Amino acid sequence: MSTNESPLIRAWHAIENETASGTFRRRVSTLLPVYVTLTNPHALPGLVVEVDSLDELDLGDVRGSDRIRLAKRSVSPPQLALEATERDHTDIFLTVAEDIAGHLVDCADERAAAATLVQRFATWQRFLRRESGSILSSSAQLGLFGELTTLRDLLAPAVGYRDAIEAWTGPDRVAQDFQLGRIAIEVKAVIHSEPQVFKIDGERQLDDLGLDALVLAHHRIVRHRGAGSTLPALIDEVRSEIGSDIIAQDRFTDGLNTYGFHDEDRTEYSAIGYTLRETVHYRVHRGFPRITEADLPPGTGAVRYAVTAGACEQYRIEDAQVSGWLAEPTPLADGGIAPESAVVEYKSTAWTPTGETRSPEHRQKVVKDLQTAIVKTIVAFLNTDGGELVIGLDDDQAVVGLEPDLSERGLAIGDLDAFELQLTTLLRNQIDPLVTQQARIRFEAHNDKHTCHVTVAPSPNPRFGVPLATSNEPARPTFWVRTGNATNSLGDRDLIDYVLSHWH
């Protein structure tokens, strides 16, 4: 070892040959908490400054390049971390880190050291971008190709390009690559000839806490030289399909620029092409091979690990199931055409008895039974394949209209907003507050009468409804499904078997 080596290089040599998983570090400064690190299994070098707080530290647009990134880490104690994005970038990283570490030794305290790191790296960031021509690394190109493939093949057919692009969070380097409502999708593109291993960047990437569903999209891709579809060709295809939607076009270009792809560099990406060999989707939930924040001891974080595709196979789900969660429920063309079926149900009224009642008590029971029938149907659609409930048509498809229900509640005839409010309140109270995300209400006119159509998307998770109590005993949550044109409740072992088979 040369005596002329800087403290950072000497510290790096002390850990560079470590092979065990985890993060190894050596102190660079005797006075300040500045460390050089090695993070396995990907052998990524890093430079870390520990601080007492990150609140006042502004990174501005200093986030790094495709080879070196800068980030705040909310661990204990908090860290400002500079790290190579790939092992291949170790040499350039050590050059940058050695220069920065030389400027940190004169800082009065760790806050000054963190600010100096940001300022000095800003200069390096401009140089690295000029030196590289802002060209994405090979792994970043593959990642972008995978995300755009998911956008084109999964998101856009389900929700349209504008909403799909709005849901594209990959350029912002957040936990997952897409988030639409409470559905998130993380994309992993892996070269077909290489081991099918997913590199997971952080304990939040596969954490479905707070989500209705988290999906891992796995693309097996063959990489060619001079063949296949190039990255610019895929981008052109997406732009062509977006068409004349200027807002979507602008947002798409902004996303590409943020990701690091610029149209002036198109020729740099023309030599390499890709062919999609296979796409598989996995549902990430309980039991999935992953590390989440809840699995870690207090004070630890920024975990990077690997998951093999084979370990995920039992969580595989069909593409159509994912599309069903994402898409708006498809309404029937005309509620009066389709017969009742597994996805169509008619109700004459929502809460108004259509026949004679024997007493006020009997009438009250019938009213509650009618409302429970509405709740049962919506829950069953959620738990099966979605569907449409039509209120205001009898079983023979004769138009009854909403007028009896409006009159029953003392509402003005034709006050559809009031009807919708009453129906929404019923569903939220007897199912859950999130039901309106998957159940859409619309009205259709039939001469002087109206019908209400509730289109329901299949739910990513089991849903329960509570019948309206008709006795002194409180009603219990119930699980309903559609079987043909009937609605049935399931309990005990039948419920467990159904949940395991329907949602894996």
N, C-alpha and C positions, 0 to 999 in steps of 0.2 A: 504494500500500500504506500503510495507516494505521500511524503510529508507536506507536499504542496497542495494536497486536496483541500477543498473547502469543507467547513463543518457539515454542510448538507450532504455532500458526496460521501464523506466518511460515514455519516449516519446511515445513508442508503446502502452502502456496502455491507453494513452490519445486519441488514434484514432482507436483502434482495434475493437470497437463496432459500428463504422460508417457503415451504410447500403446503403446510397445513392450512385448512380453511380458517377464515377469520381475518382480522386486521392486526398487523404488526406495526409498531412505531418506535422511533428513536428521537430523542430530543435534539434539536438543532442549536438552540440557544440556552446558555446556562442561566440567563436572567429572565427570559420570557417563555411562556408556554407555546412554543413553536415546534412542530414535529414533522418529520418526514414519515410517510406511512406506506405500507404495502397491503393491499386488500386482495385476498384470495377467495374463490378459486381462479379468478381471471388475471391475477398478478398486476393489478392496477396501482401505479405509484401515485402518491398524493402529498400535499403540503397543507398542514392544518395549523390554524391559530385558535386557541381556546380563549373565549371572552366571557365576561360576566353577563352580558346581555347583547342580543342582536337587534333590539328594537330601533336603535338610532343609526344602525348601519345601513346605508342606502347603496345598493349595487347599481342602480340606474340601468343602463343597457349593457353593463359589463357582466355577461353571462358565459362568455367563452366562445370557442370555435368548435368545429367538428372533432378536434383532437384533444382539446383541453377545456374542461368546464369548471365554473366557479359557482358555489352554492352555499347557502346557509343551512346548518343542521341544528334542529331543535332537540339536542340531546343534553345530557348533563355532564360537564358544563357545555353550554352552547359552543358551536364551532363554525368558523369560516373555513371552507375546504376547497382547495384547488386539486383537481384530479384529472389524470389522463382518461380518455374515453375508451381506449383500447391498449392492450399490451404493446402493440406495434409502435405506439407513439411514445414509448418510454424515453428514448433519447432526446427528442425535442422537449418533452416535459421536464427532464432533469436540467436541460439548458435554461429553460424559463424559470424553474423553481430555484436553481442556484443563484441566478441574478436577483430574484425577488428576495430570497433569504439574506443576501448580502445587504439589502436595503433595510431589512427589519432589525438588524443588530443595533442600530442607533436609535431605535424608538424608545420612548420613555416608559410605555406600558403596553399592555396587550391591546387596548382600544386603538392606540396609535398604530400598533403593528397591523391590526386588521384593516384600518383605513389605508395604510401604506400599501398593503397587499393589493387592495382594490385599485388604487391609483396606478401602481406599477404594472399590474396585469392589464389595465386598460390600454397602456402603450403596447404591450405585447399582443393584445387582441387585435389591434389595428394592423400590426405587422403580420401576424399569422393569416389574417384574412387576405391581405395583399399578396403574401407569399404563396398562399394556396389557391388564389383566384376564387375563393369562396366555394370551392368544389367539395361536395359531400364525400365522405369516406365511403368505401365499398359497403360497409355494414349499414351506414345511414341511407345509402341508395336502396339497398335491399329492404330496409325498414319502411322507407317512403313508398316503394312499390307495393309492399304488403298492405299498408294503410289505404292507399288509393284503390287497391283491388277490393278491399272490404267496403269502401265507400261506394264503389261502382256496382258491385255484385250483391251486396246485402242491404246497405242503408238506403241507397237511392231508389231501388224498386219498392221498398216498403214505405218511405215517407217523402220521396221526391228529393231532387238535388239540393234545393235551397236549405231544407231542414237537415239534410245529411251533412252538408258543409258546415252548417251552424253547430252541429253536434261533434264535429271533428276537433278534438282537443289535443291531438298528437303534437302539432307544432308548438304548443305552449308547454310541453314537457310536464304535464300533470300526471296524476297516478295512472289513468287509463287513456287510451287513444280516442275513444268516442264515448260521449254520454248524451243520451236522449231521454229526458225525464229522469226516471229512476232506473233506467237500464244502461249499463256501462259495458263497453267492449274493449278488451285489450288484444292487440294484434301481434302475433309472432310469425315472422317469415323466416324459414330455415331452408338452406340449400339442400336439395334432395339427396345428394351424395354424402352429406355430412351427418353425424349423429343428430337425431331429432331431440335436441335439448333446448329448453327455453331459458334464457337468461333473464332473471327477475330482478328488477332494479328497485329495491326498497320493499319494506314490509307493508306498504299500502297498495302496491300494484295489484295484488290478488286478494284484497280485503273487500268483501261485499257488505260491510257494515253500512247501514243506511240506504242500501240499494234494494230494489225489488229483485234484480238479477244482475249477475256479473258473468259475462261470456268471454272465454278465451278463444280467439280465432287463430287457427294454426294453418298456415300456408306452406306446403312443400313446393319449392320452386327450383327448377332447373336453370342454371345460369350458363349462358352461351357467350361466345365471342363472335360477333358478326351474324347472329341469328336470334330468333325470338323477338319479343316485343321490348323495345327500349323504354326507359323511363320517360323521355320526351314524347314518345308515341302514345304511351298510356295517358299522359297529361293532356295531349291533344284530343284523345278520344273522349276523356271526361269533359273537356271544354266543349267539344262538339255536341255531346249529349245535354249539357247544360243549356245550350242554345242561346236564345236572346234574353235570358234572365240576367240583366246587367248586375243586379245586386249579388246574385250567386256567383257570377263570374268574378266580380271584384273580391268577394270574400275568399274565393278559391285561390286567386292569385296572392292575396295577403297571406293565406295559410302556407302556400308554397314558399314565399319569401321568408316567412318566419322560420320555416323548417330549415331553410338554407339553400333552396333551389331557386336559381334566378335564370330567366329566359335567355339572358345574354351568354350564359355558359352552356347552352344546349348541346353544342358540338362535343363538349367534354364527356357527355354521357352517351354518345352514339355508338360506341364500340361494343358495349355490353348489352345483351338482351336477356330476357327472362321468359320462361314458359311455366305457367301454373300447372303443376302436376296433380295436386289434390288440395282441397280445403276441408278441414274438420273443425267443428265447433264443440267446445266443452263448457258445461255449466259449472262455474266455480262456486261451491258452497260447502256446507259442513262435510268434513272428511276429505276434501280435495287436498292433494299434497302441496302445502304452502306454509309460509311463515307470515303471520300477521302481527300487528302491534300488540294484540292481546297475548301473544305467545312469548313476548320478550320481557325480561326483567326491567324494572324501572331504571331509567338512565341509559338504556341502550337503544340503538336505532341505526338508520342508514344501512340496512342489511342487504347484501346482494348474494343471491344464491341461484342454483340451477334446478330445473325440474325436467325429468325425462318425459317424452310424449307417451311412452308406454304406461307410465304410472297414472295417466289421466284418462285412459281409454274407457273405464267404467262410467265416466262422467260425460261421455259423448252424447250430443243431442242432435236432432235433425235440423237442417237449415230452415225448413218450413216452420218449425217451432219457434226459432229465434225471430223469423220474419213476422210471425203472428204476434209476438210480444211487442215488436216495434211499431207495427202498422196501426193506423186508425182502423177501428172496426168497419167492415164494409157493409153499407146499408143495402137493403133490398131495393130493387128498382121500383117496386110498387107493393106495398104491404098486402094488397088485396089479391095478388096473383098466386103467390107461393102457398101451398098447403102447409099445415103444421108439420114440423119435422124436428130432428135433433137440433136444428139451428133456427127454428121459427116457432114462436108461440103467440097466440092471440088471447087477449083479455078484454071482455066487454067494458069493464070499469076497473078503476084502481082501488076505490073504497066505497062505492055506492051499491047497495043491494039492488038487484034487478027483479027480484021476486018478492012476494009477500013475507013479512016477518011477523012472528006471533006476539012479540012483546018488545019493549025497549031493551031488555037484557039480551033477547035473542038477536035483535038488530045489531046491538053493539058487538056481539060475538061474530056475526056475519061480516061486519065491517073489518074487524081485525083479521078474520080469515082471508078476506080479499087482499088486504095489504100484505099479509104473510105470503100469499101466492105470488105477488109481485117480487118480493124479496127472494123467495125460493128460486124463481126462474132466473133472476139476475145472477145469483150465486152459482146456480148450476151451469149457466153459460160460462162464467168465469172459470169454473173448475173443469170444463170439458173443452170444447173447441170454439167458444164464442157463439154469437148468434144475435138475433133481433127479437125483442119483445114489442108487440104492437098493442097499444091500449086504445080502445074505442072501436074494435072489431069483434064480433062474436065468432063462435067456432065455424059458422057457415059463411064467414067473411062479409056479413052484412054490416054496414056502417052504423054504429051506435053513437059515436062521437064522444067528445069529452064533456059535453054540456051537462050530463047527469052528475059527474064528479064536481064540476064547478058549482053547480046549484047546491049540491050537498054541503059544500063548505061555505056557502054564502058569498061566492065570488062572482064577479060579473061574467056573463056569457061572452066568450071570446077572449078572456084574459089569460092568454097562454103563458105569459111570464109567471103569473101567480101559480098556475098549475105546475110548471116546471120547478118552481121553488118548493112547493109542497112535496113533489115527487122526489126531488134531490134530498130534501131533509129526511124523508123516510128511508132512502137508501143509505145515507150517511149514518143515521142513527142505528139502523138495524144490521148494517154490514160493517163498514168502517169508513173513516173520513177520506180514504184514498180511492174509493170506488169510482168517483167521477173522473179519474184519470183513464179508466178503461171502459167506462160506460158513457156514451154520447147520446144526448137527447135532441130530437128534431121533431117538427110537426109537418103534417101534410093536410091540405085542404081537400074536402070532398063536398063540393057545392057549399051548403051553409053549415057543414059540420067539419070537425077536425079530428085527426087521429094523432096519437103520440107514438113515436118510434124510438126505442132505446136500443142502440146498437152496442154490442158488448164484445170486447177483445178477450181472448184467452189470457188468463192470469199466469205470471211466472211462478206464483206460489199458491199453495192451498188457501182457499178463502172460506170463511164461515159466515152464516147469517143467524140472526136471533129472531125467532117467531114472535109476533106480538102476543103477549100473555093473555089467555082467555079465562084464567082462573086465578086464585090467590097465590099460586106458586109461580116463582119467576121462571121465565122460559130460558132454556139453555142454548148456547151456540150449536148450530147444526151444520153438517156438511152435506151439500146436495150436488148431484151430477145429473146430466141428461142421458137418458137411455131411450133411443128412438125419439118419439115425440112426447115422452113422459119425463117427469122430474122425480128423482128418488133420493132418499137420504141414505147415507152410509155411516156405519159406526163400527167400533171395535176393530176386528181383524180385517174386515172388508175395506174400511177406511185406510188402514195402514198399507194394505196391499195396493190399493188404488194410487195412493200418494207415491209409493215407491216406483210403481210402473209408469205413472204419468209424468212425474217430475224427477225421476232417477234419484 
